[in-house]
Amino acid sequence: MKLISNFLRKKKIKISNIDRVYVNLGPGKFTSLRISLSIAKAISIANKADLIGFKSDDLTNKNYKNLTKLKEKNTSIKSLIKPIYSS
């Protein structure tokens, strides 16, 4: 949580002002995905924020600036039930 707090402080963002949380659903390692999903879900519940899951494959050329387009498509909102684990 310290990493998140430091990031928010550097960006001058209060955690209470977050209205949208994006989280990568994978593919990835089991523990990494479970931790990031748990933190993202906790922040979204605490702030009543949209929780938007995406797969790495949804991003072209790993360009994270395209995440807002995923919300516009409404394809991934609150679909955090099926993370994709790699071996």
C-alpha positions in Angstrom: 0.0 0.0 0.0 3.0 2.3 0.5 3.8 2.2 -3.2 0.2 3.3 -4.0 0.3 6.0 -1.4 3.6 7.3 -2.8 2.3 7.3 -6.3 -0.8 9.2 -5.3 1.2 11.7 -3.4 3.5 12.4 -6.3 0.6 12.8 -8.7 -1.2 15.0 -6.1 -4.3 12.8 -6.1 -6.4 12.0 -3.0 -7.5 8.4 -2.8 -11.0 9.7 -2.0 -11.1 11.4 -5.4 -10.7 8.1 -7.4 -13.8 7.3 -9.4 -12.4 4.6 -11.7 -10.0 1.8 -11.0 -8.4 -0.2 -13.9 -6.8 -3.6 -13.1 -5.0 -6.1 -15.4 -6.7 -9.5 -15.3 -3.8 -11.3 -16.9 -2.3 -13.4 -18.1 -0.1 -13.4 -15.1 1.1 -15.2 -12.0 -1.6 -16.3 -9.5 -0.3 -14.4 -6.5 0.3 -11.2 -8.4 -3.1 -11.2 -9.9 -4.9 -12.0 -6.6 -3.1 -9.2 -4.8 -3.7 -6.6 -7.5 -7.4 -7.6 -7.8 -7.9 -7.4 -4.1 -6.4 -3.9 -3.8 -8.3 -2.7 -6.8 -11.6 -4.1 -5.5 -11.0 -2.5 -2.0 -10.3 0.9 -3.5 -13.3 0.7 -5.7 -15.6 -0.4 -2.9 -14.3 2.3 -0.5 -14.8 5.0 -3.1 -17.9 3.5 -4.9 -15.7 3.7 -8.0 -16.1 1.8 -11.3 -13.9 -1.2 -11.3 -12.7 -2.0 -14.8 -10.8 -5.2 -15.6 -8.8 -5.6 -18.8 -6.5 -8.2 -20.3 -3.1 -7.4 -21.5 -4.2 -8.6 -25.0 -6.8 -5.8 -25.0 -4.1 -3.2 -25.3 -2.3 -2.7 -28.6 1.4 -2.4 -28.2 1.0 -2.3 -24.4 -0.2 1.3 -24.7 -1.9 1.9 -21.4 -3.3 5.3 -22.6 -5.9 3.2 -24.5 -7.5 2.0 -21.2 -10.1 4.8 -21.4 -11.3 3.3 -24.7 -12.1 0.0 -22.9 -14.5 1.8 -20.6 -16.2 3.5 -23.5 -16.8 0.1 -25.0 -18.2 -1.1 -21.7 -16.7 -4.5 -22.3 -14.8 -5.0 -19.0 -16.6 -3.1 -16.3 -16.8 -5.2 -13.1 -15.7 -8.4 -14.8 -13.2 -9.5 -12.3 -14.4 -13.0 -11.7 -12.1 -14.7 -14.3 -8.5 -13.7 -14.0 -6.1 -15.5 -16.5 -3.3 -17.3 -14.8 -0.1 -18.3 -16.6 2.0 -21.2 -15.7 
